[in-house]
Amino acid sequence: MSLRLPGRITIERAAASTGLQPVEIEILGEMAHSLGEAGKKAEKALAALGVDDARAGPAGRETALKAAAIAVHAYFIQRELCGLRRHDDVIREMAIPRAVLVRLGAR
C-alpha cells in the first residue's frame, strides 16, 4: 500500500473518489450552503424573539414571533428539500418555543 501526501481536493478528484459528476458536487455544495444560511436566519430570529420578550410589549412579541415562525418554516422547508424529513432533534437543539411551532401547524 502506498501513501500519498494530502493535497488540494479538486472537483475532479472528488468526482473520481465519489462517483459523482462535477455538476452534482456543485449542487450538493449549494444545497449545504443554503441549508446553513436558513439555519443561521432561524437562529437569529429565535434569538431576537428571546430578546424581544424581555424588552417589548405584546406588539413587539407578536412581531418577533411572526418573524421567528417565518424563519423556522423556511429552515424546515430547506431541510426537507435536502432530504431531512424529521425535525424533532432540530426543535430540541434550537429550543424552538411552542408558540412558534403552533404557528407552523404543530400541536
N, CA, C and O atoms as a GROMACS GRO file, in nm:
protein
  428
    1MET      N    1   0.085  -0.116   0.000
    1MET     CA    2   0.000   0.000   0.000
    1MET      C    3   0.090   0.123   0.000
    1MET      O    4   0.189   0.128   0.072
    2SER      N    5   0.054   0.220  -0.082
    2SER     CA    6   0.132   0.343  -0.088
    2SER      C    7   0.050   0.458  -0.028
    2SER      O    8  -0.072   0.462  -0.039
    3LEU      N    9   0.120   0.546   0.032
    3LEU     CA   10   0.056   0.663   0.091
    3LEU      C   11   0.085   0.784   0.005
    3LEU      O   12   0.192   0.797  -0.055
    4ARG      N   13  -0.012   0.871   0.002
    4ARG     CA   14   0.002   0.993  -0.077
    4ARG      C   15  -0.011   1.111   0.017
    4ARG      O   16  -0.095   1.109   0.107
    5LEU      N   17   0.068   1.213  -0.003
    5LEU     CA   18   0.057   1.333   0.078
    5LEU      C   19  -0.076   1.400   0.050
    5LEU      O   20  -0.122   1.401  -0.064
    6PRO      N   21  -0.138   1.457   0.153
    6PRO     CA   22  -0.264   1.525   0.129
    6PRO      C   23  -0.244   1.644   0.036
    6PRO      O   24  -0.146   1.718   0.048
    7GLY      N   25  -0.334   1.660  -0.053
    7GLY     CA   26  -0.328   1.772  -0.146
    7GLY      C   27  -0.461   1.842  -0.150
    7GLY      O   28  -0.553   1.810  -0.074
    8ARG      N   29  -0.470   1.936  -0.236
    8ARG     CA   30  -0.596   2.007  -0.251
    8ARG      C   31  -0.700   1.915  -0.311
    8ARG      O   32  -0.671   1.840  -0.404
    9ILE      N   33  -0.818   1.922  -0.258
    9ILE     CA   34  -0.926   1.842  -0.313
    9ILE      C   35  -0.992   1.923  -0.422
    9ILE      O   36  -1.048   2.030  -0.396
   10THR      N   37  -0.986   1.874  -0.540
   10THR     CA   38  -1.049   1.942  -0.653
   10THR      C   39  -1.178   1.871  -0.687
   10THR      O   40  -1.203   1.759  -0.642
   11ILE      N   41  -1.258   1.936  -0.766
   11ILE     CA   42  -1.384   1.874  -0.806
   11ILE      C   43  -1.357   1.746  -0.884
   11ILE      O   44  -1.430   1.647  -0.870
   12GLU      N   45  -1.254   1.747  -0.966
   12GLU     CA   46  -1.222   1.628  -1.044
   12GLU      C   47  -1.183   1.512  -0.953
   12GLU      O   48  -1.224   1.398  -0.974
   13ARG      N   49  -1.102   1.543  -0.850
   13ARG     CA   50  -1.059   1.439  -0.757
   13ARG      C   51  -1.177   1.388  -0.675
   13ARG      O   52  -1.189   1.268  -0.650
   14ALA      N   53  -1.265   1.480  -0.632
   14ALA     CA   54  -1.383   1.439  -0.557
   14ALA      C   55  -1.475   1.355  -0.644
   14ALA      O   56  -1.533   1.257  -0.596
   15ALA      N   57  -1.489   1.391  -0.771
   15ALA     CA   58  -1.574   1.315  -0.862
   15ALA      C   59  -1.518   1.175  -0.881
   15ALA      O   60  -1.594   1.078  -0.888
   16ALA      N   61  -1.387   1.164  -0.890
   16ALA     CA   62  -1.325   1.033  -0.910
   16ALA      C   63  -1.342   0.945  -0.786
   16ALA      O   64  -1.362   0.824  -0.799
   17SER      N   65  -1.336   1.004  -0.668
   17SER     CA   66  -1.343   0.924  -0.546
   17SER      C   67  -1.487   0.891  -0.505
   17SER      O   68  -1.510   0.790  -0.438
   18THR      N   69  -1.583   0.974  -0.543
   18THR     CA   70  -1.722   0.950  -0.502
   18THR      C   71  -1.810   0.898  -0.613
   18THR      O   72  -1.918   0.844  -0.586
   19GLY      N   73  -1.768   0.913  -0.736
   19GLY     CA   74  -1.850   0.869  -0.847
   19GLY      C   75  -1.952   0.973  -0.890
   19GLY      O   76  -2.032   0.948  -0.980
   20LEU      N   77  -1.951   1.088  -0.826
   20LEU     CA   78  -2.044   1.195  -0.862
   20LEU      C   79  -1.986   1.279  -0.975
   20LEU      O   80  -1.864   1.294  -0.988
   21GLN      N   81  -2.072   1.333  -1.053
   21GLN     CA   82  -2.030   1.425  -1.159
   21GLN      C   83  -2.003   1.562  -1.097
   21GLN      O   84  -2.060   1.595  -0.993
   22PRO      N   85  -1.918   1.642  -1.159
   22PRO     CA   86  -1.888   1.775  -1.104
   22PRO      C   87  -2.012   1.861  -1.082
   22PRO      O   88  -2.018   1.936  -0.985
   23VAL      N   89  -2.109   1.851  -1.169
   23VAL     CA   90  -2.232   1.930  -1.152
   23VAL      C   91  -2.307   1.884  -1.026
   23VAL      O   92  -2.362   1.967  -0.954
   24GLU      N   93  -2.309   1.754  -1.002
   24GLU     CA   94  -2.376   1.702  -0.883
   24GLU      C   95  -2.306   1.750  -0.756
   24GLU      O   96  -2.372   1.781  -0.656
   25ILE      N   97  -2.176   1.756  -0.759
   25ILE     CA   98  -2.100   1.804  -0.643
   25ILE      C   99  -2.130   1.951  -0.617
   25ILE      O  100  -2.146   1.992  -0.502
   26GLU      N  101  -2.138   2.030  -0.724
   26GLU     CA  102  -2.172   2.172  -0.709
   26GLU      C  103  -2.312   2.188  -0.652
   26GLU      O  104  -2.334   2.273  -0.565
   27ILE      N  105  -2.407   2.108  -0.698
   27ILE     CA  106  -2.544   2.116  -0.649
   27ILE      C  107  -2.549   2.081  -0.501
   27ILE      O  108  -2.616   2.150  -0.423
   28LEU      N  109  -2.480   1.976  -0.461
   28LEU     CA  110  -2.477   1.938  -0.319
   28LEU      C  111  -2.414   2.048  -0.234
   28LEU      O  112  -2.459   2.073  -0.122
   29GLY      N  113  -2.311   2.112  -0.286
   29GLY     CA  114  -2.249   2.223  -0.214
   29GLY      C  115  -2.345   2.339  -0.196
   29GLY      O  116  -2.351   2.399  -0.089
   30GLU      N  117  -2.420   2.371  -0.300
   30GLU     CA  118  -2.518   2.480  -0.292
   30GLU      C  119  -2.630   2.445  -0.194
   30GLU      O  120  -2.677   2.531  -0.120
   31MET      N  121  -2.673   2.319  -0.195
   31MET     CA  122  -2.776   2.276  -0.101
   31MET      C  123  -2.728   2.291   0.043
   31MET      O  124  -2.802   2.340   0.129
   32ALA      N  125  -2.606   2.249   0.068
   32ALA     CA  126  -2.549   2.261   0.203
   32ALA      C  127  -2.537   2.407   0.245
   32ALA      O  128  -2.566   2.442   0.359
   33HIS      N  129  -2.493   2.491   0.152
   33HIS     CA  130  -2.479   2.633   0.182
   33HIS      C  131  -2.614   2.697   0.215
   33HIS      O  132  -2.626   2.770   0.313
   34SER      N  133  -2.714   2.669   0.134
   34SER     CA  134  -2.845   2.730   0.158
   34SER      C  135  -2.909   2.676   0.286
   34SER      O  136  -2.981   2.749   0.354
   35LEU      N  137  -2.883   2.550   0.319
   35LEU     CA  138  -2.932   2.496   0.446
   35LEU      C  139  -2.867   2.567   0.563
   35LEU      O  140  -2.933   2.601   0.661
   36GLY      N  141  -2.737   2.590   0.553
   36GLY     CA  142  -2.666   2.663   0.659
   36GLY      C  143  -2.716   2.805   0.676
   36GLY      O  144  -2.733   2.852   0.788
   37GLU      N  145  -2.740   2.873   0.564
   37GLU     CA  146  -2.791   3.011   0.570
   37GLU      C  147  -2.930   3.015   0.632
   37GLU      O  148  -2.958   3.102   0.714
   38ALA      N  149  -3.016   2.921   0.594
   38ALA     CA  150  -3.151   2.917   0.652
   38ALA      C  151  -3.144   2.889   0.802
   38ALA      O  152  -3.222   2.945   0.879
   39GLY      N  153  -3.051   2.803   0.843
   39GLY     CA  154  -3.033   2.774   0.985
   39GLY      C  155  -2.986   2.896   1.063
   39GLY      O  156  -3.032   2.921   1.175
   40LYS      N  157  -2.895   2.972   1.003
   40LYS     CA  158  -2.847   3.095   1.069
   40LYS      C  159  -2.960   3.196   1.085
   40LYS      O  160  -2.972   3.261   1.190
   41LYS      N  161  -3.042   3.211   0.982
   41LYS     CA  162  -3.154   3.305   0.990
   41LYS      C  163  -3.254   3.262   1.096
   41LYS      O  164  -3.306   3.346   1.169
   42ALA      N  165  -3.280   3.132   1.106
   42ALA     CA  166  -3.372   3.081   1.208
   42ALA      C  167  -3.316   3.106   1.348
   42ALA      O  168  -3.388   3.150   1.437
   43GLU      N  169  -3.188   3.078   1.367
   43GLU     CA  170  -3.126   3.102   1.498
   43GLU      C  171  -3.130   3.249   1.535
   43GLU      O  172  -3.155   3.284   1.651
   44LYS      N  173  -3.104   3.335   1.439
   44LYS     CA  174  -3.106   3.479   1.464
   44LYS      C  175  -3.247   3.526   1.502
   44LYS      O  176  -3.264   3.606   1.594
   45ALA      N  177  -3.347   3.476   1.430
   45ALA     CA  178  -3.486   3.514   1.461
   45ALA      C  179  -3.529   3.462   1.597
   45ALA      O  180  -3.600   3.531   1.670
   46LEU      N  181  -3.486   3.342   1.632
   46LEU     CA  182  -3.520   3.287   1.765
   46LEU      C  183  -3.449   3.364   1.875
   46LEU      O  184  -3.506   3.385   1.982
   47ALA      N  185  -3.326   3.407   1.850
   47ALA     CA  186  -3.254   3.488   1.949
   47ALA      C  187  -3.323   3.622   1.967
   47ALA      O  188  -3.335   3.672   2.079
   48ALA      N  189  -3.369   3.682   1.857
   48ALA     CA  190  -3.440   3.810   1.865
   48ALA      C  191  -3.572   3.793   1.940
   48ALA      O  192  -3.616   3.884   2.010
   49LEU      N  193  -3.634   3.679   1.925
   49LEU     CA  194  -3.759   3.652   1.998
   49LEU      C  195  -3.733   3.651   2.148
   49LEU      O  196  -3.813   3.705   2.224
   50GLY      N  197  -3.624   3.590   2.190
   50GLY     CA  198  -3.589   3.588   2.332
   50GLY      C  199  -3.558   3.726   2.386
   50GLY      O  200  -3.595   3.758   2.499
   51VAL      N  201  -3.490   3.809   2.306
   51VAL     CA  202  -3.456   3.945   2.347
   51VAL      C  203  -3.581   4.031   2.353
   51VAL      O  204  -3.600   4.108   2.447
   52ASP      N  205  -3.667   4.018   2.253
   52ASP     CA  206  -3.789   4.099   2.249
   52ASP      C  207  -3.885   4.063   2.362
   52ASP      O  208  -3.963   4.149   2.405
   53ASP      N  209  -3.881   3.940   2.412
   53ASP     CA  210  -3.965   3.903   2.525
   53ASP      C  211  -3.933   3.991   2.646
   53ASP      O  212  -4.023   4.031   2.720
   54ALA      N  213  -3.805   4.019   2.664
   54ALA     CA  214  -3.763   4.096   2.780
   54ALA      C  215  -3.790   4.245   2.761
   54ALA      O  216  -3.820   4.315   2.859
   55ARG      N  217  -3.779   4.296   2.638
   55ARG     CA  218  -3.787   4.440   2.614
   55ARG      C  219  -3.925   4.490   2.575
   55ARG      O  220  -3.980   4.581   2.637
   56ALA      N  221  -3.982   4.429   2.474
   56ALA     CA  222  -4.102   4.485   2.411
   56ALA      C  223  -4.229   4.432   2.477
   56ALA      O  224  -4.229   4.334   2.551
   57GLY      N  225  -4.335   4.501   2.447
   57GLY     CA  226  -4.465   4.459   2.496
   57GLY      C  227  -4.526   4.356   2.404
   57GLY      O  228  -4.456   4.290   2.328
   58PRO      N  229  -4.658   4.342   2.412
   58PRO     CA  230  -4.727   4.243   2.329
   58PRO      C  231  -4.710   4.265   2.178
   58PRO      O  232  -4.701   4.168   2.103
   59ALA      N  233  -4.705   4.389   2.133
   59ALA     CA  234  -4.690   4.416   1.990
   59ALA      C  235  -4.552   4.373   1.942
   59ALA      O  236  -4.540   4.315   1.834
   60GLY      N  237  -4.449   4.401   2.019
   60GLY     CA  238  -4.314   4.360   1.982
   60GLY      C  239  -4.297   4.210   1.984
   60GLY      O  240  -4.228   4.153   1.898
   61ARG      N  241  -4.360   4.146   2.081
   61ARG     CA  242  -4.353   3.999   2.087
   61ARG      C  243  -4.423   3.937   1.967
   61ARG      O  244  -4.374   3.840   1.910
   62GLU      N  245  -4.534   3.993   1.930
   62GLU     CA  246  -4.609   3.940   1.814
   62GLU      C  247  -4.526   3.952   1.686
   62GLU      O  248  -4.524   3.859   1.605
   63THR      N  249  -4.460   4.064   1.668
   63THR     CA  250  -4.376   4.083   1.550
   63THR      C  251  -4.259   3.986   1.550
   63THR      O  252  -4.229   3.925   1.447
   64ALA      N  253  -4.194   3.970   1.664
   64ALA     CA  254  -4.080   3.878   1.675
   64ALA      C  255  -4.125   3.734   1.657
   64ALA      O  256  -4.054   3.653   1.598
   65LEU      N  257  -4.242   3.701   1.709
   65LEU     CA  258  -4.297   3.566   1.696
   65LEU      C  259  -4.326   3.533   1.550
   65LEU      O  260  -4.300   3.422   1.504
   66LYS      N  261  -4.381   3.630   1.479
   66LYS     CA  262  -4.411   3.610   1.338
   66LYS      C  263  -4.281   3.593   1.258
   66LYS      O  264  -4.274   3.505   1.172
   67ALA      N  265  -4.182   3.674   1.285
   67ALA     CA  266  -4.053   3.664   1.215
   67ALA      C  267  -3.986   3.530   1.244
   67ALA      O  268  -3.929   3.468   1.154
   68ALA      N  269  -3.992   3.485   1.368
   68ALA     CA  270  -3.932   3.357   1.405
   68ALA      C  271  -4.004   3.242   1.336
   68ALA      O  272  -3.940   3.148   1.288
   69ALA      N  273  -4.136   3.248   1.330
   69ALA     CA  274  -4.213   3.142   1.264
   69ALA      C  275  -4.180   3.135   1.115
   69ALA      O  276  -4.167   3.026   1.060
   70ILE      N  277  -4.166   3.249   1.050
   70ILE     CA  278  -4.132   3.252   0.908
   70ILE      C  279  -3.993   3.193   0.885
   70ILE      O  280  -3.973   3.114   0.793
   71ALA      N  281  -3.897   3.232   0.968
   71ALA     CA  282  -3.759   3.183   0.953
   71ALA      C  283  -3.749   3.033   0.980
   71ALA      O  284  -3.680   2.961   0.908
   72VAL      N  285  -3.818   2.986   1.083
   72VAL     CA  286  -3.814   2.843   1.115
   72VAL      C  287  -3.884   2.762   1.006
   72VAL      O  288  -3.838   2.654   0.968
   73HIS      N  289  -3.994   2.815   0.955
   73HIS     CA  290  -4.065   2.747   0.846
   73HIS      C  291  -3.974   2.735   0.722
   73HIS      O  292  -3.969   2.629   0.660
   74ALA      N  293  -3.905   2.841   0.688
   74ALA     CA  294  -3.812   2.839   0.573
   74ALA      C  295  -3.700   2.737   0.597
   74ALA      O  296  -3.658   2.667   0.505
   75TYR      N  297  -3.653   2.729   0.722
   75TYR     CA  298  -3.547   2.633   0.755
   75TYR      C  299  -3.597   2.490   0.742
   75TYR      O  300  -3.527   2.404   0.689
   76PHE      N  301  -3.718   2.465   0.790
   76PHE     CA  302  -3.775   2.331   0.779
   76PHE      C  303  -3.795   2.292   0.632
   76PHE      O  304  -3.770   2.177   0.595
   77ILE      N  305  -3.840   2.384   0.552
   77ILE     CA  306  -3.857   2.355   0.409
   77ILE      C  307  -3.723   2.322   0.346
   77ILE      O  308  -3.713   2.227   0.268
   78GLN      N  309  -3.620   2.399   0.378
   78GLN     CA  310  -3.488   2.374   0.322
   78GLN      C  311  -3.435   2.238   0.366
   78GLN      O  312  -3.374   2.166   0.288
   79ARG      N  313  -3.459   2.202   0.491
   79ARG     CA  314  -3.419   2.070   0.540
   79ARG      C  315  -3.488   1.960   0.462
   79ARG      O  316  -3.425   1.862   0.423
   80GLU      N  317  -3.617   1.977   0.438
   80GLU     CA  318  -3.691   1.875   0.364
   80GLU      C  319  -3.643   1.865   0.219
   80GLU      O  320  -3.639   1.755   0.163
   81LEU      N  321  -3.606   1.977   0.159
   81LEU     CA  322  -3.551   1.973   0.023
   81LEU      C  323  -3.419   1.899   0.018
   81LEU      O  324  -3.382   1.842  -0.085
   82CYS      N  325  -3.346   1.899   0.130
   82CYS     CA  326  -3.220   1.827   0.138
   82CYS      C  327  -3.240   1.681   0.179
   82CYS      O  328  -3.143   1.606   0.191
   83GLY      N  329  -3.364   1.640   0.199
   83GLY     CA  330  -3.393   1.501   0.234
   83GLY      C  331  -3.401   1.475   0.383
   83GLY      O  332  -3.412   1.359   0.424
   84LEU      N  333  -3.395   1.577   0.464
   84LEU     CA  334  -3.402   1.563   0.610
   84LEU      C  335  -3.546   1.586   0.653
   84LEU      O  336  -3.589   1.701   0.666
   85ARG      N  337  -3.620   1.481   0.674
   85ARG     CA  338  -3.763   1.492   0.698
   85ARG      C  339  -3.801   1.506   0.846
   85ARG      O  340  -3.906   1.563   0.876
   86ARG      N  341  -3.720   1.457   0.936
   86ARG     CA  342  -3.754   1.463   1.078
   86ARG      C  343  -3.692   1.586   1.141
   86ARG      O  344  -3.573   1.613   1.124
   87HIS      N  345  -3.774   1.660   1.213
   87HIS     CA  346  -3.727   1.786   1.272
   87HIS      C  347  -3.719   1.782   1.424
   87HIS      O  348  -3.688   1.883   1.487
   88ASP      N  349  -3.746   1.668   1.483
   88ASP     CA  350  -3.751   1.658   1.629
   88ASP      C  351  -3.619   1.702   1.695
   88ASP      O  352  -3.619   1.777   1.792
   89ASP      N  353  -3.509   1.653   1.642
   89ASP     CA  354  -3.378   1.687   1.701
   89ASP      C  355  -3.348   1.836   1.687
   89ASP      O  356  -3.294   1.898   1.779
   90VAL      N  357  -3.383   1.893   1.572
   90VAL     CA  358  -3.358   2.036   1.549
   90VAL      C  359  -3.444   2.120   1.643
   90VAL      O  360  -3.397   2.219   1.699
   91ILE      N  361  -3.567   2.080   1.661
   91ILE     CA  362  -3.657   2.153   1.752
   91ILE      C  363  -3.598   2.154   1.892
   91ILE      O  364  -3.601   2.256   1.961
   92ARG      N  365  -3.546   2.039   1.934
   92ARG     CA  366  -3.489   2.028   2.068
   92ARG      C  367  -3.357   2.107   2.078
   92ARG      O  368  -3.337   2.180   2.175
   93GLU      N  369  -3.269   2.093   1.980
   93GLU     CA  370  -3.139   2.159   1.985
   93GLU      C  371  -3.150   2.311   1.976
   93GLU      O  372  -3.077   2.383   2.043
   94MET      N  373  -3.241   2.359   1.892
   94MET     CA  374  -3.257   2.504   1.875
   94MET      C  375  -3.351   2.563   1.980
   94MET      O  376  -3.368   2.685   1.986
   95ALA      N  377  -3.411   2.477   2.061
   95ALA     CA  378  -3.506   2.519   2.165
   95ALA      C  379  -3.615   2.609   2.105
   95ALA      O  380  -3.640   2.720   2.152
   96ILE      N  381  -3.677   2.558   2.000
   96ILE     CA  382  -3.783   2.634   1.933
   96ILE      C  383  -3.906   2.636   2.023
   96ILE      O  384  -3.957   2.530   2.059
   97PRO      N  385  -3.952   2.754   2.060
   97PRO     CA  386  -4.065   2.764   2.153
   97PRO      C  387  -4.193   2.706   2.093
   97PRO      O  388  -4.213   2.706   1.971
   98ARG      N  389  -4.278   2.658   2.180
   98ARG     CA  390  -4.406   2.601   2.136
   98ARG      C  391  -4.489   2.703   2.061
   98ARG      O  392  -4.561   2.667   1.968
   99ALA      N  393  -4.481   2.830   2.100
   99ALA     CA  394  -4.560   2.934   2.032
   99ALA      C  395  -4.521   2.945   1.885
   99ALA      O  396  -4.606   2.974   1.801
  100VAL      N  397  -4.394   2.922   1.853
  100VAL     CA  398  -4.350   2.925   1.714
  100VAL      C  399  -4.400   2.801   1.641
  100VAL      O  400  -4.448   2.810   1.528
  101LEU      N  401  -4.390   2.686   1.705
  101LEU     CA  402  -4.434   2.561   1.643
  101LEU      C  403  -4.584   2.560   1.616
  101LEU      O  404  -4.629   2.507   1.514
  102VAL      N  405  -4.661   2.620   1.706
  102VAL     CA  406  -4.805   2.626   1.687
  102VAL      C  407  -4.839   2.707   1.562
  102VAL      O  408  -4.933   2.675   1.490
  103ARG      N  409  -4.762   2.811   1.537
  103ARG     CA  410  -4.784   2.891   1.416
  103ARG      C  411  -4.750   2.814   1.289
  103ARG      O  412  -4.796   2.849   1.181
  104LEU      N  413  -4.672   2.710   1.303
  104LEU     CA  414  -4.638   2.628   1.187
  104LEU      C  415  -4.736   2.512   1.168
  104LEU      O  416  -4.725   2.436   1.072
  105GLY      N  417  -4.830   2.500   1.258
  105GLY     CA  418  -4.931   2.396   1.246
  105GLY      C  419  -4.905   2.276   1.336
  105GLY      O  420  -4.980   2.179   1.331
  106ALA      N  421  -4.802   2.281   1.417
  106ALA     CA  422  -4.775   2.171   1.510
  106ALA      C  423  -4.872   2.181   1.627
  106ALA      O  424  -4.923   2.288   1.658
  107ARG      N  425  -4.896   2.069   1.690
  107ARG     CA  426  -4.988   2.068   1.804
  107ARG      C  427  -4.914   2.054   1.934
  107ARG      O  428  -4.976   2.051   2.040
   0.00000   0.00000   0.00000
